[in-house]
Amino acid sequence: MDDTRQALDAALARSGLAVVGAFHPRAGDGTPEGTATLALIGPDGARLWPIFAASPEAHDGQPHPLDRWSKRVLAPVAAAFGARALYPFEGPPWQPFLRWAARGEGTRTSPVKMAVSPTRGLWTAYRGALALSERLPITPGCAADPCLDCAAPCLDACPVAAFAGAAYDVPACAAHALSETGRPCREGCLVRRACPLAPEPPTEQRRFHMRAFLAAHGPLHA
């Protein structure tokens, strides 16, 4: 691993972030012109949550605290490495993060149609990406489908079968999670939690994301 990559990893680690996938772009990848390495940035295991939870954004009562925190901590990293910071929550135009995840991390489509990572299971999440002009050494994403030899407990984990149809049934999911019987769902999506590929994020992190999801789909009664 060269010095630039080591320095990048160290800079990200200070905020509980890590390069979770990377690739050298080719035609059709949709990366900015001049990108020699596209690095996908995500949580460094459980390290991100306590760092974010202690941040001003987590306590100021303003919308989208994690997105705002992500931009604040990634912008100086991008500047230090002469990179362009890209975010999955900014658009239009929206950046093709799902395409990049397949290239950089080896994600596949799971039996419940969510993207599944060979190392992070159904807990795939990206706080941003760095489009670097330098060609850095990378570890290619896993070529094997991580679901091939799995018993697929995800298929039976949703109490209202929100993933059983042709598309994710968001209204059914939200209505159940907001109900009294949906309290377990408010501790984190049961489908994601059923995936055996990776450990769960911290409890408060799971609750945070469920609160954000439910706030966007009706009054929160948790």
LOMI-356504 format. One record per residue (C-alpha): residue in one letter; x, y, z; residue number from 1. Coordinates in Angstrom, 3 decimals, decimal comma. Example, Ala and Ser with C-alpha at 12.3 -4.5 7.8 and 13.67 -1.06 7.14 Angstrom:
BEGIN
<atom r="a" c1="12,300" c2="-4,500" c3="7,800" k="1"/>
<atom r="s" c1="13,670" c2="-1,060" c3="7,140" k="2"/>
***
This chain:
BEGIN
<atom r="m" c1="0,000" c2="0,000" c3="0,000" k="1"/>
<atom r="d" c1="1,476" c2="3,343" c3="-1,025" k="2"/>
<atom r="d" c1="1,884" c2="6,405" c3="1,167" k="3"/>
<atom r="t" c1="-1,107" c2="8,243" c3="-0,306" k="4"/>
<atom r="r" c1="-3,474" c2="5,391" c3="0,420" k="5"/>
<atom r="q" c1="-2,139" c2="5,037" c3="3,964" k="6"/>
<atom r="a" c1="-2,563" c2="8,766" c3="4,533" k="7"/>
<atom r="l" c1="-6,118" c2="8,652" c3="3,160" k="8"/>
<atom r="d" c1="-7,044" c2="5,746" c3="5,425" k="9"/>
<atom r="a" c1="-5,627" c2="7,606" c3="8,435" k="10"/>
<atom r="a" c1="-7,503" c2="10,806" c3="7,577" k="11"/>
<atom r="l" c1="-10,814" c2="8,945" c3="7,259" k="12"/>
<atom r="a" c1="-10,250" c2="6,911" c3="10,415" k="13"/>
<atom r="r" c1="-10,268" c2="10,076" c3="12,523" k="14"/>
<atom r="s" c1="-13,986" c2="10,387" c3="11,757" k="15"/>
<atom r="g" c1="-14,796" c2="6,680" c3="12,030" k="16"/>
<atom r="l" c1="-14,870" c2="6,314" c3="8,255" k="17"/>
<atom r="a" c1="-13,082" c2="3,977" c3="5,857" k="18"/>
<atom r="v" c1="-12,698" c2="3,137" c3="2,192" k="19"/>
<atom r="v" c1="-15,254" c2="0,320" c3="1,873" k="20"/>
<atom r="g" c1="-14,700" c2="-0,185" c3="-1,839" k="21"/>
<atom r="a" c1="-12,707" c2="1,315" c3="-4,693" k="22"/>
<atom r="f" c1="-12,129" c2="0,892" c3="-8,399" k="23"/>
<atom r="h" c1="-10,268" c2="2,353" c3="-11,338" k="24"/>
<atom r="p" c1="-12,975" c2="3,782" c3="-13,608" k="25"/>
<atom r="r" c1="-13,646" c2="2,723" c3="-17,145" k="26"/>
<atom r="a" c1="-16,056" c2="3,995" c3="-19,778" k="27"/>
<atom r="g" c1="-19,654" c2="3,849" c3="-18,602" k="28"/>
<atom r="d" c1="-18,960" c2="4,016" c3="-14,862" k="29"/>
<atom r="g" c1="-20,332" c2="7,540" c3="-14,582" k="30"/>
<atom r="t" c1="-17,426" c2="8,975" c3="-12,614" k="31"/>
<atom r="p" c1="-16,304" c2="12,605" c3="-13,032" k="32"/>
<atom r="e" c1="-13,872" c2="13,314" c3="-15,833" k="33"/>
<atom r="g" c1="-10,271" c2="12,847" c3="-14,764" k="34"/>
<atom r="t" c1="-11,054" c2="10,317" c3="-12,020" k="35"/>
<atom r="a" c1="-8,278" c2="7,736" c3="-11,743" k="36"/>
<atom r="t" c1="-9,593" c2="6,127" c3="-8,534" k="37"/>
<atom r="l" c1="-13,115" c2="6,216" c3="-7,142" k="38"/>
<atom r="a" c1="-13,132" c2="5,451" c3="-3,412" k="39"/>
<atom r="l" c1="-16,431" c2="4,635" c3="-1,715" k="40"/>
<atom r="i" c1="-16,547" c2="5,914" c3="1,853" k="41"/>
<atom r="g" c1="-18,602" c2="4,258" c3="4,581" k="42"/>
<atom r="p" c1="-18,616" c2="3,502" c3="8,293" k="43"/>
<atom r="d" c1="-15,519" c2="1,891" c3="9,758" k="44"/>
<atom r="g" c1="-17,503" c2="-0,789" c3="11,547" k="45"/>
<atom r="a" c1="-18,959" c2="0,506" c3="14,804" k="46"/>
<atom r="r" c1="-16,431" c2="3,348" c3="15,134" k="47"/>
<atom r="l" c1="-18,470" c2="5,954" c3="13,269" k="48"/>
<atom r="w" c1="-21,473" c2="6,089" c3="15,556" k="49"/>
<atom r="p" c1="-19,965" c2="7,440" c3="18,818" k="50"/>
<atom r="i" c1="-17,999" c2="10,026" c3="16,830" k="51"/>
<atom r="f" c1="-21,088" c2="11,248" c3="15,019" k="52"/>
<atom r="a" c1="-23,204" c2="11,071" c3="18,199" k="53"/>
<atom r="a" c1="-20,817" c2="13,514" c3="19,901" k="54"/>
<atom r="s" c1="-20,904" c2="15,987" c3="16,990" k="55"/>
<atom r="p" c1="-22,717" c2="19,351" c3="16,884" k="56"/>
<atom r="e" c1="-24,894" c2="18,124" c3="14,024" k="57"/>
<atom r="a" c1="-26,267" c2="15,284" c3="16,162" k="58"/>
<atom r="h" c1="-27,586" c2="17,774" c3="18,733" k="59"/>
<atom r="d" c1="-28,565" c2="20,948" c3="16,876" k="60"/>
<atom r="g" c1="-32,086" c2="19,836" c3="16,016" k="61"/>
<atom r="q" c1="-31,697" c2="20,672" c3="12,332" k="62"/>
<atom r="p" c1="-32,729" c2="18,291" c3="9,521" k="63"/>
<atom r="h" c1="-30,431" c2="15,633" c3="8,070" k="64"/>
<atom r="p" c1="-27,756" c2="15,651" c3="10,785" k="65"/>
<atom r="l" c1="-25,779" c2="12,660" c3="9,480" k="66"/>
<atom r="d" c1="-25,700" c2="14,003" c3="5,932" k="67"/>
<atom r="r" c1="-24,517" c2="17,411" c3="7,146" k="68"/>
<atom r="w" c1="-21,871" c2="15,802" c3="9,352" k="69"/>
<atom r="s" c1="-20,703" c2="13,650" c3="6,431" k="70"/>
<atom r="k" c1="-20,174" c2="16,707" c3="4,249" k="71"/>
<atom r="r" c1="-18,347" c2="18,557" c3="7,006" k="72"/>
<atom r="v" c1="-15,857" c2="15,768" c3="7,688" k="73"/>
<atom r="l" c1="-15,353" c2="14,601" c3="4,109" k="74"/>
<atom r="a" c1="-14,867" c2="18,022" c3="2,503" k="75"/>
<atom r="p" c1="-11,472" c2="18,679" c3="4,119" k="76"/>
<atom r="v" c1="-10,310" c2="15,142" c3="3,348" k="77"/>
<atom r="a" c1="-11,209" c2="15,663" c3="-0,302" k="78"/>
<atom r="a" c1="-9,387" c2="18,999" c3="-0,341" k="79"/>
<atom r="a" c1="-6,273" c2="17,512" c3="1,242" k="80"/>
<atom r="f" c1="-6,031" c2="14,837" c3="-1,451" k="81"/>
<atom r="g" c1="-7,070" c2="16,969" c3="-4,409" k="82"/>
<atom r="a" c1="-10,241" c2="14,911" c3="-4,788" k="83"/>
<atom r="r" c1="-13,858" c2="15,716" c3="-5,525" k="84"/>
<atom r="a" c1="-16,320" c2="14,678" c3="-2,812" k="85"/>
<atom r="l" c1="-19,551" c2="13,100" c3="-4,070" k="86"/>
<atom r="y" c1="-22,592" c2="12,255" c3="-1,964" k="87"/>
<atom r="p" c1="-25,490" c2="9,807" c3="-2,393" k="88"/>
<atom r="f" c1="-27,928" c2="12,268" c3="-0,826" k="89"/>
<atom r="e" c1="-27,237" c2="15,181" c3="-3,215" k="90"/>
<atom r="g" c1="-29,087" c2="15,601" c3="-6,490" k="91"/>
<atom r="p" c1="-30,373" c2="15,763" c3="-9,077" k="92"/>
<atom r="p" c1="-28,332" c2="14,706" c3="-10,834" k="93"/>
<atom r="w" c1="-27,943" c2="11,708" c3="-8,534" k="94"/>
<atom r="q" c1="-24,638" c2="9,898" c3="-8,509" k="95"/>
<atom r="p" c1="-24,798" c2="6,181" c3="-9,499" k="96"/>
<atom r="f" c1="-23,746" c2="4,831" c3="-6,107" k="97"/>
<atom r="l" c1="-25,370" c2="1,428" c3="-6,668" k="98"/>
<atom r="r" c1="-23,357" c2="0,961" c3="-9,861" k="99"/>
<atom r="w" c1="-20,221" c2="2,092" c3="-8,074" k="100"/>
<atom r="a" c1="-20,918" c2="-0,264" c3="-5,165" k="101"/>
<atom r="a" c1="-21,082" c2="-3,224" c3="-7,527" k="102"/>
<atom r="r" c1="-17,763" c2="-2,194" c3="-9,103" k="103"/>
<atom r="g" c1="-15,932" c2="-1,221" c3="-5,955" k="104"/>
<atom r="e" c1="-17,299" c2="-3,479" c3="-3,236" k="105"/>
<atom r="g" c1="-18,728" c2="-6,382" c3="-5,209" k="106"/>
<atom r="t" c1="-22,318" c2="-5,831" c3="-4,084" k="107"/>
<atom r="r" c1="-25,063" c2="-7,954" c3="-5,598" k="108"/>
<atom r="t" c1="-28,849" c2="-7,915" c3="-5,554" k="109"/>
<atom r="s" c1="-30,035" c2="-9,924" c3="-2,554" k="110"/>
<atom r="p" c1="-33,137" c2="-12,157" c3="-2,485" k="111"/>
<atom r="v" c1="-35,029" c2="-9,193" c3="-0,983" k="112"/>
<atom r="k" c1="-33,754" c2="-6,954" c3="-3,796" k="113"/>
<atom r="m" c1="-31,553" c2="-4,819" c3="-1,529" k="114"/>
<atom r="a" c1="-27,889" c2="-4,458" c3="-2,370" k="115"/>
<atom r="v" c1="-25,861" c2="-6,945" c3="-0,347" k="116"/>
<atom r="s" c1="-22,153" c2="-6,627" c3="0,348" k="117"/>
<atom r="p" c1="-19,868" c2="-9,670" c3="0,693" k="118"/>
<atom r="t" c1="-18,409" c2="-8,151" c3="3,865" k="119"/>
<atom r="r" c1="-21,152" c2="-5,874" c3="5,220" k="120"/>
<atom r="g" c1="-24,234" c2="-7,888" c3="4,356" k="121"/>
<atom r="l" c1="-27,421" c2="-5,822" c3="4,084" k="122"/>
<atom r="w" c1="-25,881" c2="-2,978" c3="6,096" k="123"/>
<atom r="t" c1="-24,520" c2="-1,318" c3="2,968" k="124"/>
<atom r="a" c1="-24,356" c2="2,448" c3="3,448" k="125"/>
<atom r="y" c1="-22,168" c2="5,119" c3="1,930" k="126"/>
<atom r="r" c1="-21,464" c2="8,498" c3="3,424" k="127"/>
<atom r="g" c1="-19,840" c2="9,650" c3="0,215" k="128"/>
<atom r="a" c1="-17,220" c2="8,922" c3="-2,417" k="129"/>
<atom r="l" c1="-13,921" c2="10,516" c3="-3,349" k="130"/>
<atom r="a" c1="-13,035" c2="10,964" c3="-7,004" k="131"/>
<atom r="l" c1="-9,234" c2="11,040" c3="-6,953" k="132"/>
<atom r="s" c1="-6,989" c2="12,014" c3="-9,842" k="133"/>
<atom r="e" c1="-4,258" c2="9,651" c3="-8,584" k="134"/>
<atom r="r" c1="-4,371" c2="5,939" c3="-9,393" k="135"/>
<atom r="l" c1="-4,197" c2="4,349" c3="-5,938" k="136"/>
<atom r="p" c1="-3,696" c2="0,668" c3="-5,130" k="137"/>
<atom r="i" c1="-7,034" c2="-1,033" c3="-4,488" k="138"/>
<atom r="t" c1="-8,407" c2="-4,369" c3="-3,367" k="139"/>
<atom r="p" c1="-10,904" c2="-5,584" c3="-5,991" k="140"/>
<atom r="g" c1="-14,440" c2="-6,245" c3="-4,822" k="141"/>
<atom r="c" c1="-15,448" c2="-9,860" c3="-4,250" k="142"/>
<atom r="a" c1="-16,488" c2="-11,557" c3="-7,500" k="143"/>
<atom r="a" c1="-18,607" c2="-14,259" c3="-5,826" k="144"/>
<atom r="d" c1="-22,280" c2="-13,775" c3="-5,057" k="145"/>
<atom r="p" c1="-22,477" c2="-13,850" c3="-1,220" k="146"/>
<atom r="c" c1="-26,071" c2="-15,148" c3="-1,311" k="147"/>
<atom r="l" c1="-25,443" c2="-18,300" c3="-3,364" k="148"/>
<atom r="d" c1="-24,887" c2="-20,668" c3="-0,426" k="149"/>
<atom r="c" c1="-27,073" c2="-18,796" c3="2,079" k="150"/>
<atom r="a" c1="-30,344" c2="-20,117" c3="3,499" k="151"/>
<atom r="a" c1="-31,773" c2="-16,606" c3="2,922" k="152"/>
<atom r="p" c1="-33,300" c2="-15,881" c3="6,333" k="153"/>
<atom r="c" c1="-33,955" c2="-12,368" c3="5,005" k="154"/>
<atom r="l" c1="-36,855" c2="-13,695" c3="2,927" k="155"/>
<atom r="d" c1="-38,946" c2="-14,570" c3="5,982" k="156"/>
<atom r="a" c1="-37,835" c2="-11,808" c3="8,342" k="157"/>
<atom r="c" c1="-40,319" c2="-9,053" c3="7,468" k="158"/>
<atom r="p" c1="-43,553" c2="-9,374" c3="9,506" k="159"/>
<atom r="v" c1="-45,633" c2="-7,827" c3="6,702" k="160"/>
<atom r="a" c1="-43,727" c2="-9,307" c3="3,725" k="161"/>
<atom r="a" c1="-42,864" c2="-5,829" c3="2,463" k="162"/>
<atom r="f" c1="-40,158" c2="-7,274" c3="0,197" k="163"/>
<atom r="a" c1="-42,208" c2="-10,149" c3="-1,238" k="164"/>
<atom r="g" c1="-43,646" c2="-8,300" c3="-4,236" k="165"/>
<atom r="a" c1="-42,120" c2="-6,860" c3="-7,347" k="166"/>
<atom r="a" c1="-41,181" c2="-3,697" c3="-5,437" k="167"/>
<atom r="y" c1="-40,541" c2="-2,755" c3="-1,814" k="168"/>
<atom r="d" c1="-43,895" c2="-1,996" c3="-0,150" k="169"/>
<atom r="v" c1="-42,907" c2="1,154" c3="1,729" k="170"/>
<atom r="p" c1="-46,405" c2="2,002" c3="3,054" k="171"/>
<atom r="a" c1="-46,865" c2="-1,476" c3="4,541" k="172"/>
<atom r="c" c1="-43,420" c2="-1,373" c3="6,115" k="173"/>
<atom r="a" c1="-43,900" c2="2,069" c3="7,651" k="174"/>
<atom r="a" c1="-47,428" c2="1,365" c3="8,894" k="175"/>
<atom r="h" c1="-46,301" c2="-1,784" c3="10,684" k="176"/>
<atom r="a" c1="-43,176" c2="-0,216" c3="12,150" k="177"/>
<atom r="l" c1="-45,265" c2="2,651" c3="13,538" k="178"/>
<atom r="s" c1="-47,747" c2="0,266" c3="15,158" k="179"/>
<atom r="e" c1="-47,541" c2="-1,246" c3="18,631" k="180"/>
<atom r="t" c1="-46,613" c2="-4,650" c3="17,193" k="181"/>
<atom r="g" c1="-43,888" c2="-3,026" c3="15,125" k="182"/>
<atom r="r" c1="-41,700" c2="-2,060" c3="18,064" k="183"/>
<atom r="p" c1="-39,032" c2="-4,678" c3="17,201" k="184"/>
<atom r="c" c1="-38,715" c2="-3,078" c3="13,751" k="185"/>
<atom r="r" c1="-37,922" c2="0,261" c3="15,352" k="186"/>
<atom r="e" c1="-34,788" c2="-1,346" c3="16,788" k="187"/>
<atom r="g" c1="-33,575" c2="-1,812" c3="13,219" k="188"/>
<atom r="c" c1="-34,970" c2="-3,408" c3="10,069" k="189"/>
<atom r="l" c1="-35,530" c2="-7,102" c3="10,817" k="190"/>
<atom r="v" c1="-34,662" c2="-8,048" c3="7,245" k="191"/>
<atom r="r" c1="-31,265" c2="-6,392" c3="7,456" k="192"/>
<atom r="r" c1="-30,690" c2="-7,877" c3="10,897" k="193"/>
<atom r="a" c1="-31,429" c2="-11,390" c3="9,587" k="194"/>
<atom r="c" c1="-28,482" c2="-11,316" c3="7,179" k="195"/>
<atom r="p" c1="-25,668" c2="-13,506" c3="8,580" k="196"/>
<atom r="l" c1="-22,843" c2="-11,878" c3="6,629" k="197"/>
<atom r="a" c1="-21,931" c2="-9,092" c3="9,042" k="198"/>
<atom r="p" c1="-22,440" c2="-7,922" c3="12,632" k="199"/>
<atom r="e" c1="-25,176" c2="-5,396" c3="13,330" k="200"/>
<atom r="p" c1="-24,380" c2="-1,698" c3="13,736" k="201"/>
<atom r="p" c1="-24,747" c2="-0,244" c3="17,245" k="202"/>
<atom r="t" c1="-28,310" c2="-0,162" c3="18,586" k="203"/>
<atom r="e" c1="-28,557" c2="3,630" c3="18,613" k="204"/>
<atom r="q" c1="-27,353" c2="3,772" c3="15,038" k="205"/>
<atom r="r" c1="-30,081" c2="1,339" c3="13,961" k="206"/>
<atom r="r" c1="-32,706" c2="3,344" c3="15,849" k="207"/>
<atom r="f" c1="-31,504" c2="6,593" c3="14,313" k="208"/>
<atom r="h" c1="-31,933" c2="5,307" c3="10,766" k="209"/>
<atom r="m" c1="-35,362" c2="3,848" c3="11,517" k="210"/>
<atom r="r" c1="-36,505" c2="7,141" c3="13,050" k="211"/>
<atom r="a" c1="-35,341" c2="8,970" c3="9,937" k="212"/>
<atom r="f" c1="-37,160" c2="6,492" c3="7,705" k="213"/>
<atom r="l" c1="-40,388" c2="6,682" c3="9,692" k="214"/>
<atom r="a" c1="-40,280" c2="10,462" c3="9,952" k="215"/>
<atom r="a" c1="-40,342" c2="10,552" c3="6,170" k="216"/>
<atom r="h" c1="-43,349" c2="8,228" c3="5,946" k="217"/>
<atom r="g" c1="-45,807" c2="9,453" c3="8,550" k="218"/>
<atom r="p" c1="-46,078" c2="10,643" c3="12,170" k="219"/>
<atom r="l" c1="-43,619" c2="8,956" c3="14,473" k="220"/>
<atom r="h" c1="-45,225" c2="7,073" c3="17,342" k="221"/>
<atom r="a" c1="-42,154" c2="5,236" c3="18,605" k="222"/>
***
